């Protein structure tokens, strides 16, 4: 399984300037390669490298391997879209391989190629990242974000064998409750939704004000909401996987890919609906379950909240409200999210479980 370990570089003032110059130069080279390839109609990596290799090395002063990495970045960009010429921001991330970036984990620094020669730059990281770096393999990305340099290392972690499980823990994902399981435990989304509403109102006021101080405050708060939701999803996924592991059960989730295009909501709910990070939570549950040897099953979400688990009746009227379920045929009732989670678990019980590979950090 591929996981990403993010470490924070601690360069000196001189090294900081060299790193910025390196990113600026590499991305300028990418723009030049993109322009030349677009004009020549050569957008594949091999063709780009043959077209610009010596020219780029002489014009931008890049090493041989960095020149190849820039050509690869441009070719990968055109794989996504060949309808228009691609351009690159001055401080976009640049990939480094083992030839131009060496990890010295015992002394906690990286030896990295820069304009003017290699630099030995110390880094700091948490215990989890330090453990992941033992499995570092392949490319690492140099990234500049919020005035700080990071290196994102690719780590190939060996997955344990999938365990033989007895039973399935069904998980229903939602907005009012981020998740509810088939045991009846709910994980409220009130804190996340409240924070998002508050940030949305504050952003609206600051944007309409438009003063220099308002813009400065907007920059300071940039990413705060997403970092909070990221942390909540990490904590929630840990709890779900730990519960499944302790009770020796598989995890069942709804297959929600494309949910935003398949569903419509009223105008006041659109912002909440579009900011729902169910894909991130699914990814976190998947890779944490794989590391624990827990199988994950994905089931069709159709009518999971309208199906009676007692008599099998499917009716829109069974869902009396957002929170309550009451079967119009047999009278079975309960919390709607719990009922949906039970239906998800039942569907997963007849589905061959599998663990989905995921990338996380």
N, C-alpha and C positions, 0 to 999 in steps of 0.2 A: 504494500500500500504506500502511495506517495503522500507524505505530509510535508508541510512547510514550517520551517523554524525561522522566525524573524528575530534578528539580533540588531541592536542599536550600536552604530559606530560612534567612537569618541575621538575624532580627529583633532589635531592641534589646529590653530588658526591657519597656519600655512597649508596643512593637509586639507582642511575644509575648502580653501580656495582652489586647490589642485583638483579635488573631487568635482567641484562645480564646473571647472573648466573642462574636465574629462567628459562629463555628461553633455555639456554644451557642444563640444567638438564632435562627439559620437553622434548626437542627434542631428547636427548640421550635416554630417556625412550621410546619415540616413536620408535626409531630404535631398541631398545631391544624387544619391543612388536612385531614389524614387523618381526624380526628374529625368535622369538619363535612361532608366529602364522604361519609363512611360513613353518617352519620345522614340525609343528604339523598338518598343513593343516586346521587350524581353522582361518578364516578370517572375520567372522561376529562379530559385536560389542559384542553381549552377550557372544559368545564363547571366544573371546579374553579376555574379562573382567574376566570370570571364570578361564581362564588359567593362567593369570599373576598377578591378583589383589594383593595378599599378597606379592608376590615376588618383584613386582615393588615398593610397598610402603616401604619395608624394604631396598631394594637395592639403591633407589634413594631419599628416604626421602620425597616423595610427599604426599600431603593430599589425603584423600579419593576421593574427588570430582575431583581434578586435575588428579588423576590416571584414573578415568572414562573418563575425557575429552581427555586424551592421547589415550586411547583405541578407543574412538570414532573417533579421527583424523586418526588413522591408518586404521580403518574399512572403513571410507569414501574414503581414498586413494585407497584401494583395490576395491572399487566399480567402480572406473574409469578404473583400469587395474589389472587383476589378473594373467597376463602372466609372470610377474617377481617380485622379491622381492622389495618392496618399501623402499626407504630411505628418510631421512629428514635432511635438512640443520640445522646447529647449531642455527641459529637465525630465523627460520621459525615462522610464527604467531601461537599463541596458543589461543584457544577459552576459554572464562571465562563465567560462568553463574552467576546468582544472589547469589549463595551461596558463591562464592569466589571473587566476585567483586561487590561493592556497590557504587552507584552514590550518591554524596552529592552535588547536583546542586546549592543549596542555598549558600554554602560556596565554591563551585567550586573546589572540589577535589574528588578523588576516593580512596576508601579503597580496596586495592587489595592484594590477597594472594601472598606471595613470599616465596622463600626458607628462612627459619628462622623465619617466622611470617608475619603478615599483615603489610602493609605500607600505610600510608596516603600520597598521592602524588597529589599536585595541578596540574591543567591543564589550558590551554588557548584555546579559540576558538572564532569564529566569531559569529555575531548576528544570522545568519541562523542556525548554528549548535546549538546554545543555545536554539533556539525555538524548534528545532527538539528533543532535549533531554527531553523536556516535555512529549514526546510520547515514550521514551525509554522503550523497552520491549524485554526480551529474552537475547540472548547471546551477548557478546562484545568480540572483538579480540584484543589482545595485539600484536602490530607490531613494529618491529625495522627496520627503513629505513633511510639510509643516516646519521647514527649516532644519530638519534632522535627516541624517543619512542612515539608511537601514540596508542590511543585506538579507535577502530572503533565500534560505538554503533549501534545496530539495533533498528530502530524506526518505529513503526506501526502507520502511519498517516491515519486518516479517509479521504476517498475520497468523494468529494461532488457529488451530483446527476448529471448525464449527462444532459446537457442543450438541449432544443429543438432548433435546429439550422435551419437557412435558407440559404442554399447554401453550397458550398464546396470550400475551398482554396487548389488548387492543387500545389504540391511541386515537382519539378524535381531536383534530386541530380546529381551532376557531378563533374568533376575534374577541368576544366578550370573555371567554375562557381560552387562553392560549392553547391549552390541551386538557383533555379529560381522559382517564383510563378506565378500563373495564372493571377495575376494582372499586370504582366510585370516587376516586381521588381526583380533584380538579386543581388546575394550576391557573389562577386568575390572571387575566390580562389587564385588569384595572389600572395597575401602576404604570404599565407600558403605555396604554392608551391615554391615560391622564397626562403623562409626560409629553406625548406626541401632540396632544391638543394644546398644551401650554407652549411648546416650542413653535407650533404653527401660528398661534396668535402673536407671539413675540416677533417672529420673522415678518409677519404681515405689517406690524406696527413699525418696525425698524426700516423695512423696505419702503414704506410709504413716506417715512420721515426723510430719508435720503441724505442726512447730514454726514459729515466726515466721521464723527464719533459713532453714529449709528452703523455706518459701514464697517468701522473698526470692530464694533461689538459683534456684528454678523460674522466677520472673519474669525473672531475668537471662539464663537460658539459653533463654528462649522464642524460637522462630524460628531458633535456631542451626543445627539439623539441616536445615531446609528451605533456608536460605541456602547451606549447603554443597552440597546436592544440586542447587540452582539453578546454582551455579558449575560443578559437574561437568558438568551437561547443556549449559551454554553452551560449555565447552571441547570437549566431545565432538562437539557439532554443528558447531563450527568445523572440526574435523579431518575430519569426514565430507564436508562441503561442499567444503573445500579439495582433498581427494583426488579428488572427482568432477570438480571444475573443472580440475585439473591434467591429468587423464586424459581430459577431454572426454567424460564419461559422464553419463547421467541417474542419479537416485537412486531406488531401489525400496524401499518400506517396506510392512509389513503393515498392513492395515486393522484396527485393534484397538479401535475404538469399542465400548463395552459389554462389554469382555473380562471385567471383574470379575463381571458378572451371568451370563456364559455359562460360567464355569469355577468349579470347586470345588477346594479344597486342604485338606490335613490341618490340624488345629488349630494345631500348632506353626509352620506356615508362613503362617498368616493375616495376622499383623501385617506380615511382609515383603511378602506379596502385595499387601496393601491400600496400602502406602506406596510401591509401585513407580511412579515418575513418568514412565511411558512417554508419556503425553499431552503433558507439558511438553517432553520431548525431541523428539517428533514436531513440535510447534509450532515449536521453535527451528530444527530442520532445514528445515522448510518455508519459514519467512520468510527465513532466511539463503540458502537455495537460490534463492528468488525474486530476492533482491538481486544474486545472482551470475549470474542468467540460466540457472540449471540447472533442467531439468524434474524434477518429482517424480511418481512413479507409486505408487499404492496398490493392493495386490493382496490377494486372499482368502488368509487365513493357514491355511486348513484343510489339514492333513496336510503342511505344508512340511517338518516335521522327521521325517516317516515315509516320504517318497517318495524312492526311489532315483533319482538324476540319471542313472544309467547305463542301467538297464533299465526304469525307470518303475514298479517294484513298490511298492505302497502296503501297508504292513503294520505293525501296532503292534510286532511283534517286531523290526523293523528298528532300533528305538531300544533298544539293549542296556542303556544306562544314560543318566544325564543328559548325560554328556560324549561318549559314543561311539555311532557309527552303523555298522551292519553289515547289508547286504542279505541276507535269507534266501534270495533266489533266485539272485543272481549273485555274491554275496560281496563286492561293492564296499563299502569301509569308509572311515571318516574321522571327523573331529571333527563332532559332531552340529550344532553351531551353524553351522559352515562349510557343511555340506551344506544346511541350511535356507536360508542366505543365497544359495547357488547356485540353489536352487529358486525363491526369490523373484525373483532376477534373470531366470531363464528365463521365469517367468510375466509379468514386466513387459515383456519383449522383444516380446510380442504384444499389449500394451495401449497405447492411445494415451496418451502422457504428458501430464500437466498440472501446473501449479504452483498449489498451494493458497495463497490469501491468508491471512495470519496476522498477529496482533498480537504484538509482542514489545517488549523494552526493552533 
